[in-house]
């Protein structure tokens, strides 16, 4: 019951782990997706339309261009009369102010009372007609307003602006009036401008209502486009009429995307779309690659790639930064294929381009092009071991883009002259950017702890420092490693394992022997130091080549996959020679096997199992008295069968069929390695 509860608890943890990955991935992608529904076509008048067929997805009016609208507005605005209110208290206040000033001081400048009465009469006349504030007067002149509506209580009378006064014209009327027969210099000394104040105030609400009433009669459109109606097709020249239709569609599209309801619906649709695709990918992993959920770095690489490209595409579309076709989407399957497997690479590529397509206006064309390019990339680069392979893949991907786009272009055009050429420049840039996969692999290896074939090839180079040192310090071990590399690579190729990985692992599996090379038979030349030691001491020295190898691997920063070969090539087996020898010397004693046991663990990959079998077989084959087909076959069968019986491969995904195939390869290779040569006859004298 307890074990069942524990298993159930672990399943809940796994479910929560997957749910967390799902939610975070969906949220990040949806956050960056554009929700404003921008009109992302670029076009110009008298230029060919460079996109596919464009049809109206909703009804919309064909708006007039700005120049035509401005002309009609100017024509209508000639009839516009703003509303003004007259403040009648201003006249009384100014006249009373003038009377007071005349009584206090002005009577000394103008002694005759007739001056006072005449000026009061002119002030009354000016204020009865109306005086504008300076700002209002300038605005009326600027807008060329000819008349205003003068509001008196509940009625409004239209008055010509020419019959009204500004500060300047009111002052001139007071000073230069033809009815005045007195000396003007005396009037100027009175500072009559101090008694001029605006009594007309702008009525904003009524004026704006009047303006809107006039503009409501203005027609903003001169046509209508129905839902589903063709607007333009690829290669057609954009004339003035089509240009107005496209500008109208852009304006209507942006207007629709600004509403809160539209944004909410867009967000809901994007979330559902992304959630379905990410869910499909996680179901694929659950069904076919469930082991990836246990490898956190593998899972991180997959979802970082799936998130990164949609985010990059969304940012480029949002800010109209170049074309998304320059983005090397074929990099997705290439990277995943190099580090993981082809099936996952293809599925991840399809999911990613579907996620990217949601922010584009022509998604079907994008999906077709990227699918074809991704398949070409996977096919062209099965195992990356040289830089030239990546150059070839980039060329194949660029050609696939170009041919696929040409095919789609030929389907939609009616004349060869309508073929678009600007896209091929994007494909060339795409191919060049795809070459950056090579340096990116190094960054991903260091970040996520993967090891590419390029790194394995570099490590297996016998001229690197560690290999060169082993060839000098432990030449027998070095030769043994070379033999093992060829033997394991041949077996791995036959059963579909990673031959480059097992080859490199074989080169490094015994590097620990470099610290005590003389204690291992392949490096001895007549003197055996074990003769001076006890069996337990000898066993510990031999076992230490595994731990010493791990220390050297750490020191030289070898990848983890190579370290796994070092610690698993003996598994948890015994140093049988010393164990059996000790047991024979102490027949009645219960022997502690742990003193003679390697630290392990046992192999947990096919490649590690191949190395373990090959190491034992190759070492034992050196002790054969004669190299015949029967003796070699019996040796291989005996050693590998004993390893199977001892359970060394229980944790390894290798089948009995694979083991039988490996046995056959070993027999063939050992017979070739130890074949007998004919003796050459001597020349008789």
C-alpha positions in Angstrom: 0.0 0.0 0.0 2.8 2.4 0.9 4.6 1.8 -2.5 1.4 2.5 -4.3 0.9 5.8 -2.5 4.5 6.7 -3.3 4.1 5.9 -6.9 0.9 8.0 -7.0 2.7 10.9 -5.3 5.4 10.8 -7.9 2.9 10.7 -10.8 1.3 13.9 -9.3 4.7 15.5 -9.1 5.3 14.7 -12.8 1.9 16.0 -13.7 2.5 19.3 -11.9 5.9 19.6 -13.5 4.4 19.2 -17.0 1.6 21.6 -16.2 4.2 24.2 -15.0 6.1 23.9 -18.3 2.9 24.1 -20.3 1.6 27.3 -18.5 5.0 29.1 -18.6 5.5 28.4 -22.3 2.0 29.4 -23.3 2.2 32.6 -21.3 5.5 33.7 -22.6 4.6 33.2 -26.3 1.1 34.8 -26.0 2.6 37.8 -24.1 4.8 38.7 -27.1 2.2 38.0 -29.8 0.9 41.2 -31.4 -2.7 41.9 -30.5 -3.4 45.1 -32.4 -4.0 43.4 -35.7 -1.8 45.8 -37.6 -2.1 46.0 -41.4 1.4 44.7 -42.2 1.4 45.1 -46.0 3.8 47.6 -47.5 2.6 49.2 -50.8 3.0 52.3 -52.9 1.1 53.8 -55.8 2.2 52.7 -59.4 4.2 49.8 -57.9 3.3 46.1 -58.3 1.6 44.3 -55.4 4.2 41.9 -54.0 1.9 39.7 -51.9 -0.6 37.0 -52.8 -4.3 37.4 -53.5 -5.9 40.0 -51.1 -9.7 39.8 -50.5 -11.8 41.8 -48.1 -12.5 39.9 -44.9 -15.3 42.4 -43.9 -17.4 45.2 -45.3 -15.7 48.6 -45.3 -16.1 52.0 -47.0 -13.6 53.5 -49.5 -12.5 56.6 -47.8 -11.6 59.8 -49.8 -8.0 60.8 -49.8 -6.9 63.6 -47.4 -6.5 66.2 -50.1 -10.1 65.7 -51.4 -11.5 65.7 -47.9 -9.6 68.9 -47.1 -11.0 70.6 -50.2 -14.6 69.7 -49.3 -14.0 70.8 -45.6 -12.7 74.1 -46.7 -15.7 74.6 -49.0 -18.2 73.8 -46.3 -16.4 75.8 -43.6 -17.0 79.0 -45.7 -20.6 78.7 -44.4 -19.4 78.3 -40.8 -20.4 81.1 -38.4 -19.1 80.7 -34.8 -21.3 81.8 -31.9 -20.5 84.7 -29.6 -22.2 86.1 -26.5 -22.4 89.9 -25.9 -21.8 91.2 -22.4 -23.8 94.5 -22.2 -22.4 95.4 -18.8 -19.0 96.0 -20.3 -20.2 99.2 -22.1 -21.7 100.7 -19.0 -18.6 99.9 -16.9 -16.3 101.5 -19.5 -18.4 104.6 -19.9 -18.7 105.1 -16.1 -14.9 104.6 -15.9 -14.4 107.3 -18.6 -16.8 109.7 -16.8 -14.9 109.2 -13.5 -11.6 109.8 -15.2 -12.9 112.9 -16.9 -14.1 114.3 -13.7 -10.8 113.5 -11.9 -8.2 114.6 -14.4 -9.3 114.6 -18.1 -11.3 117.8 -17.8 -7.9 119.6 -17.5 -6.8 118.1 -20.9 -10.2 118.6 -22.6 -12.0 121.5 -21.0 -15.1 121.5 -23.2 -17.9 119.2 -22.0 -18.8 118.6 -25.6 -15.7 116.3 -25.8 -17.0 114.2 -23.0 -20.5 113.7 -24.5 -19.1 112.9 -27.9 -16.7 110.3 -26.6 -19.4 108.7 -24.5 -21.6 108.5 -27.5 -18.8 106.8 -29.6 -18.1 104.3 -26.8 -21.7 103.4 -26.7 -21.9 103.0 -30.4 -18.8 100.7 -30.5 -20.0 98.5 -27.7 -23.5 98.2 -29.2 -21.9 96.6 -32.3 -19.4 94.5 -30.3 -15.6 94.3 -29.6 -13.6 91.1 -30.0 -10.7 90.1 -27.8 -7.4 90.1 -29.6 -7.0 86.3 -29.7 -10.5 85.9 -31.1 -10.0 88.5 -33.7 -6.7 86.9 -34.9 -8.4 83.5 -35.1 -11.3 84.8 -37.1 -8.9 86.4 -39.6 -6.8 83.3 -39.8 -9.8 81.1 -40.5 -11.3 83.6 -42.9 -14.6 83.7 -41.1 -16.9 86.2 -42.7 -19.8 86.3 -40.2 -20.7 85.2 -36.7 -23.9 84.4 -34.8 -24.5 87.0 -32.2 -26.6 85.5 -29.4 -29.0 87.8 -27.6 -30.9 85.8 -25.0 -32.5 82.9 -26.9 -32.0 84.3 -30.4 -29.0 84.5 -32.6 -28.5 87.0 -35.4 -25.9 86.6 -38.1 -23.6 89.6 -38.2 -20.8 90.3 -40.6 -17.4 90.4 -39.0 -16.6 93.6 -40.9 -19.3 95.4 -38.9 -17.7 94.5 -35.6 -14.6 95.9 -33.9 -11.2 94.8 -32.8 -9.2 96.8 -30.3 -7.4 98.6 -33.1 -10.5 99.4 -35.1 -12.4 100.5 -32.0 -9.6 102.9 -31.1 -9.4 104.3 -34.6 -13.2 104.9 -34.6 -12.8 106.9 -31.4 -9.9 109.0 -32.7 -10.5 109.3 -36.4 -14.3 109.4 -36.6 -15.5 111.7 -39.4 -18.1 113.2 -37.1 -15.4 114.5 -34.8 -14.4 118.1 -35.5 -12.1 118.6 -32.5 -8.4 118.4 -32.4 -7.3 114.8 -32.6 -4.1 115.4 -30.6 -6.2 116.3 -27.6 -8.1 113.0 -27.9 -4.9 111.0 -28.2 -3.7 112.5 -25.0 -6.7 111.0 -23.2 -5.5 107.4 -23.7 -8.9 106.3 -24.9 -7.6 102.7 -25.5 -7.9 102.3 -21.7 -11.7 102.4 -22.1 -11.8 99.7 -24.8 -12.5 96.1 -23.6 -13.9 93.0 -25.3 -17.6 92.5 -24.8 -17.9 89.5 -27.2 -17.1 86.1 -25.7 -16.7 82.9 -27.8 -19.5 80.3 -27.1 -17.5 77.0 -27.5 -20.3 74.5 -27.1 -22.7 76.2 -29.6 -19.9 76.9 -32.1 -18.7 73.3 -32.0 -22.2 72.0 -32.4 -22.6 74.2 -35.4 -19.3 73.0 -36.9 -20.2 69.3 -36.4 -23.6 70.0 -37.9 -22.0 71.3 -41.1 -19.4 68.5 -41.2 -22.0 65.9 -40.8 -23.2 66.7 -44.3 -19.7 65.9 -45.6 -19.3 62.4 -47.1 -16.1 60.7 -46.0 -16.4 57.8 -48.5 -17.0 57.5 -52.2 -17.6 53.8 -52.5 -17.9 50.5 -50.6 -16.1 47.1 -50.6 -18.1 44.0 -49.7 -16.8 41.0 -47.7 -15.0 38.5 -49.9 -14.5 41.0 -52.8 -11.2 40.8 -54.5 -9.0 43.8 -53.9 -5.7 43.0 -55.7 -3.6 40.0 -56.7 0.2 39.4 -56.8 1.9 41.4 -59.6 -0.9 43.8 -60.3 0.0 47.5 -60.5 -1.5 49.6 -57.7 -3.3 52.5 -59.4 -4.8 55.5 -57.5 -8.2 53.8 -57.0 -6.7 50.6 -55.6 -4.3 52.6 -53.5 -7.3 54.4 -51.9 -9.0 51.0 -51.3 -5.8 49.7 -49.6 -5.5 52.8 -47.4 -9.1 52.5 -46.5 -8.7 48.8 -45.5 -5.6 49.8 -43.4 -7.6 52.6 -41.6 -10.6 50.3 -41.0 -8.4 47.4 -39.8 -6.6 49.6 -37.3 -9.9 51.1 -36.1 -11.3 47.7 -35.5 -8.3 46.5 -33.6 -8.4 49.4 -31.1 -11.6 48.3 -29.5 -11.4 46.5 -26.1 -13.7 43.7 -27.2 -11.6 43.1 -30.3 -8.4 42.9 -28.1 -10.0 40.5 -25.6 -11.2 38.2 -28.4 -7.8 38.3 -30.0 -6.1 37.4 -26.8 -8.5 34.5 -26.1 -8.0 33.2 -29.6 -4.2 33.4 -29.4 -4.1 31.7 -26.0 -6.3 28.8 -27.3 -4.2 28.5 -30.4 -0.9 28.4 -28.6 -2.2 26.1 -25.9 -3.4 23.6 -28.4 -0.1 23.5 -30.2 2.1 23.3 -27.1 -0.3 20.6 -25.7 0.1 18.5 -28.9 3.9 18.7 -28.6 3.9 17.7 -25.0 1.6 14.7 -25.9 4.1 13.7 -28.5 6.9 13.8 -25.9 4.7 11.8 -23.5 4.0 9.1 -26.1 7.3 8.8 -28.0 10.0 10.5 -25.9 8.9 10.2 -22.3 12.5 9.9 -21.2 13.1 13.6 -22.1 10.9 14.6 -19.2 13.6 13.1 -16.9 16.3 15.0 -18.7 15.8 18.6 -17.6 18.5 20.0 -19.8 17.0 18.3 -22.9 13.5 19.6 -22.0 15.0 23.1 -21.5 16.6 23.1 -24.9 13.4 22.0 -26.7 11.2 24.6 -25.0 13.8 27.4 -25.3 13.9 26.9 -29.0 10.1 26.6 -29.3 9.7 29.9 -27.4 12.6 31.9 -28.9 11.5 31.8 -32.6 7.8 32.8 -32.1 9.0 35.6 -29.8 11.5 36.8 -32.4 8.9 36.6 -35.2 6.4 38.6 -33.1 8.9 41.3 -32.3 9.9 41.7 -36.0 6.2 41.9 -37.1 5.2 44.2 -34.3 8.0 46.7 -35.1 7.9 46.0 -38.9 11.6 45.2 -38.7 12.7 43.6 -42.0 11.1 40.3 -43.2 10.6 37.2 -41.2 11.8 35.2 -44.2 15.4 36.2 -43.3 15.1 34.3 -40.0 16.8 30.9 -40.3 13.9 28.7 -39.1 15.7 25.7 -40.5 18.1 26.1 -37.6 15.4 24.6 -35.3 15.5 21.0 -36.8 19.2 21.2 -37.4 20.0 21.9 -33.7 17.5 19.3 -32.4 18.7 16.7 -34.9 22.3 17.2 -33.9 21.7 16.9 -30.2 18.6 14.6 -30.1 16.8 12.8 -32.9 15.2 13.4 -36.3 11.6 12.7 -35.3 11.6 15.2 -32.4 13.4 17.7 -34.7 10.6 17.5 -37.3 7.7 17.7 -34.8 9.3 20.6 -32.9 9.9 22.5 -36.2 6.3 22.1 -37.4 5.0 23.3 -34.0 7.3 26.3 -34.0 6.4 27.5 -37.5 2.7 27.1 -36.7 3.2 29.3 -33.7 5.1 31.8 -35.7 2.5 31.9 -38.5 -0.2 33.3 -36.2 1.3 36.8 -36.4 1.5 36.9 -40.2 -1.0 38.0 -42.8 -0.1 35.2 -45.3 0.4 32.2 -43.0 -0.2 29.4 -45.5 2.7 30.5 -47.7 5.0 30.8 -44.7 4.1 27.3 -43.4 4.6 25.7 -46.8 8.0 27.3 -47.3 9.3 26.6 -43.7 8.1 23.0 -43.7 9.9 22.2 -47.0 13.1 24.0 -45.8 13.0 22.1 -42.4 12.6 18.7 -44.1 15.5 19.6 -46.4 17.6 20.6 -43.4 17.0 17.4 -41.5 17.7 15.3 -44.6 20.9 17.2 -45.5 22.5 16.9 -42.0 22.2 13.6 -40.4 25.5 13.7 -38.5 27.5 16.9 -38.2 31.2 16.2 -38.1 32.7 18.8 -40.4 32.0 22.5 -41.0 31.6 21.8 -44.8 28.5 19.8 -44.0 26.8 22.8 -42.5 27.7 24.9 -45.6 26.1 22.3 -47.8 23.0 22.2 -45.7 22.7 26.0 -45.8 22.9 25.8 -49.6 20.3 23.1 -49.8 17.9 25.0 -47.5 18.3 28.2 -49.5 17.6 26.4 -52.8 14.6 24.7 -51.3 13.2 28.0 -50.3 13.8 29.5 -53.7 12.3 26.5 -55.6 9.2 26.3 -53.3 8.5 30.0 -53.6 9.0 29.9 -57.4 6.4 27.1 -57.5 3.9 29.0 -55.5 4.6 32.2 -57.5 4.0 30.4 -60.8 0.6 29.1 -59.5 -0.7 32.6 -58.8 0.7 34.8 -61.6 -0.6 34.9 -65.2 2.5 36.3 -66.7 6.2 35.6 -66.2 6.8 39.4 -65.9 4.7 39.3 -62.6 7.2 37.0 -60.8 8.5 38.6 -57.6 12.3 38.7 -57.2 12.8 40.6 -53.9 12.0 37.4 -51.8 15.1 35.6 -53.2 17.3 38.2 -51.5 15.7 37.2 -48.2 16.4 33.5 -48.9 20.1 34.3 -49.6 20.3 36.2 -46.3 18.5 33.3 -44.6 21.1 30.8 -45.9 24.0 33.0 -44.7 22.4 33.3 -41.2 22.0 29.6 -41.1 25.8 29.2 -41.0 25.7 30.7 -37.6 24.4 27.4 -36.4 28.0 26.2 -36.0 29.1 28.8 -33.3 25.6 28.5 -31.7 26.2 24.8 -31.2 29.2 25.6 -29.0 27.1 28.0 -26.9 24.3 25.5 -26.5 26.7 22.7 -25.6 28.1 24.8 -22.7 24.7 26.0 -21.6 22.7 22.8 -21.7 25.5 20.2 -21.3 25.1 18.5 -24.7 27.9 17.1 -26.8 27.7 17.4 -30.6 29.4 15.1 -33.1 31.8 18.0 -33.9 33.0 18.0 -30.4 33.4 14.2 -30.4 35.4 14.4 -33.6 37.7 17.0 -32.1 38.2 14.9 -29.0 39.0 11.7 -30.9 41.8 13.4 -32.7 44.9 11.6 -31.6 47.0 14.8 -31.9 45.2 16.5 -29.0 47.1 17.0 -25.8 45.6 14.2 -23.7 45.8 11.5 -26.5 49.4 12.5 -27.3 50.3 12.2 -23.6 48.7 8.8 -23.4 50.6 7.5 -26.4 53.9 8.5 -24.8 53.2 7.5 -21.1 51.1 4.4 -21.7 51.6 3.2 -25.4 50.1 -0.2 -24.8 46.9 1.4 -23.4 46.8 3.8 -26.3 47.0 1.0 -28.8 44.3 -0.9 -26.9 42.1 2.2 -27.1 42.6 2.5 -30.8 41.7 -1.1 -31.4 38.7 -0.7 -29.2 37.6 2.4 -31.1 37.5 0.6 -34.4 35.8 -2.5 -32.9 33.1 -0.5 -31.1 32.4 1.8 -34.0 31.8 -1.1 -36.3 29.4 -2.7 -33.9 27.5 0.5 -33.2 27.0 1.1 -36.9 25.5 -2.4 -37.3 22.9 -1.9 -34.5 22.1 1.7 -35.2 23.9 3.3 -32.2 26.0 6.4 -32.3 29.3 5.2 -33.7 31.2 8.5 -33.2 30.1 8.7 -29.6 31.3 5.1 -28.8 34.5 5.7 -30.8 35.4 8.7 -28.7 34.4 7.0 -25.5 36.7 4.1 -26.4 39.6 6.5 -26.9 39.2 7.9 -23.3 37.8 5.0 -21.3 41.3 4.0 -19.9 42.9 7.4 -19.5 43.2 6.7 -15.7 45.9 4.1 -16.5 48.2 7.0 -17.4 48.9 7.6 -13.7 50.2 4.0 -13.0 50.9 2.6 -16.5 53.4 -0.1 -15.4 50.7 -1.9 -13.4 48.8 -2.8 -16.5 50.0 -5.7 -18.7 49.7 -3.9 -22.0 52.3 -1.4 -20.8 54.7 -3.9 -19.2 58.0 -5.0 -20.6 59.0 -8.1 -18.7 58.7 -6.7 -15.1 55.3 -7.0 -13.3 55.0 -4.8 -10.2 52.1 -6.8 -9.0 54.5 -9.6 -8.0 55.5 -7.5 -5.0 51.9 -6.7 -3.9 49.1 -8.6 -2.3 46.0 -9.5 -4.4 43.9 -6.9 -2.6 46.5 -4.2 -3.1 46.8 -5.1 -6.8 43.0 -5.1 -7.1 42.8 -1.6 -5.6 45.4 -0.3 -8.0 43.6 -1.7 -11.0 40.2 -0.4 -9.8 41.7 3.0 -9.2 42.2 3.6 -13.0 38.4 4.3 -13.1 38.5 6.9 -10.3 41.8 8.3 -11.7 40.2 8.5 -15.1 37.3 10.5 -13.7 39.7 13.0 -12.0 41.6 13.4 -15.3 38.4 13.9 -17.2 37.3 16.7 -14.7 40.8 18.3 -15.0 40.6 18.4 -18.8 36.9 19.4 -18.8 35.7 16.4 -20.8 32.0 16.1 -21.5 29.7 14.1 -19.2 29.0 11.5 -21.9 32.7 10.7 -22.1 32.9 10.5 -18.3 30.0 8.0 -18.4 32.2 5.6 -20.6 35.0 5.9 -18.1 32.9 4.8 -15.1 30.8 2.2 -16.8 33.2 0.3 -19.0 33.7 -2.2 -16.1 30.3 -1.6 -14.5 30.1 -3.1 -11.1 32.1 -6.1 -12.1 35.0 -7.8 -10.2 38.7 -7.8 -10.9 38.3 -11.5 -11.5 42.0 -12.4 -11.8 42.9 -11.0 -8.4 39.6 -12.1 -6.8 39.9 -15.7 -8.0 43.6 -15.8 -7.1 42.8 -14.6 -3.6 40.0 -17.1 -3.2 42.2 -19.9 -4.3 44.8 -19.0 -1.7 42.1 -18.7 1.1 39.7 -21.6 0.3 38.1 -21.6 3.7 37.7 -17.8 4.1 34.6 -15.8 3.2 36.0 -13.3 0.7 34.7 -9.7 0.8 33.8 -9.1 -2.9 33.5 -5.3 -2.4 37.3 -5.1 -2.0 37.6 -6.4 -5.6 34.6 -4.6 -7.2 34.7 -1.7 -9.6 32.7 1.4 -8.5 30.3 1.3 -11.5 27.6 2.0 -12.4 26.6 -0.6 -15.0 26.1 0.6 -18.6 22.8 2.5 -19.2 23.1 3.2 -22.9 23.7 1.0 -26.0 27.0 2.6 -26.6 28.3 2.0 -23.1 27.2 -1.7 -23.4 29.1 -2.1 -26.6 32.2 -0.6 -25.1 32.0 -2.9 -22.0 31.6 -6.0 -24.3 34.4 -4.9 -26.6 36.8 -4.1 -23.8 36.5 -7.5 -22.2 36.7 -9.4 -25.5 39.7 -7.4 -26.9 41.7 -7.8 -23.6 40.9 -11.5 -23.3 41.7 -12.2 -27.0 45.4 -11.3 -26.3 45.7 -14.4 -24.1 44.5 -16.9 -26.7 47.0 -19.6 -27.5 46.0 -19.8 -31.1 43.8 -17.6 -33.2 41.3 -19.8 -35.0 37.7 -19.2 -36.0 36.6 -21.6 -33.3 38.7 -20.2 -30.5 37.7 -16.6 -31.3 34.0 -17.5 -31.6 34.1 -19.4 -28.3 35.9 -16.6 -26.5 33.3 -13.9 -27.7 30.4 -16.1 -26.8 31.7 -17.0 -23.4 32.6 -13.5 -22.3 29.5 -11.7 -23.5 27.2 -14.5 -22.3 28.7 -14.2 -18.8 28.2 -10.5 -18.8 24.5 -11.0 -19.7 24.1 -13.6 -17.0 25.8 -11.3 -14.4 23.1 -8.7 -15.2 25.4 -5.9 -16.4 22.9 -4.9 -19.2 19.7 -4.9 -17.2 19.6 -1.1 -17.1 20.5 -0.7 -20.7 18.1 -0.4 -23.7 19.9 -3.1 -25.7 18.1 -6.2 -27.1 19.2 -9.8 -27.4 19.1 -9.2 -31.2 21.5 -6.3 -30.8 23.8 -8.4 -28.6 23.8 -11.2 -31.2 24.7 -8.7 -33.9 27.5 -7.2 -31.8 28.9 -10.8 -31.2 29.0 -11.4 -35.0 30.8 -8.1 -35.6 33.4 -8.8 -32.9 34.1 -12.3 -34.4 34.6 -10.8 -37.9 36.8 -8.0 -36.7 38.9 -10.2 -34.3 39.5 -12.8 -37.1 40.6 -9.9 -39.3 42.9 -8.5 -36.6 44.5 -11.8 -35.7 44.5 -13.5 -39.1 47.6 -15.7 -39.8 50.0 -14.7 -42.5 51.7 -17.1 -44.8 55.4 -17.5 -44.4 57.5 -16.3 -47.3 59.9 -18.9 -48.8 63.7 -18.2 -48.7 65.6 -18.1 -52.0 67.7 -21.3 -52.4 71.4 -20.8 -53.2 
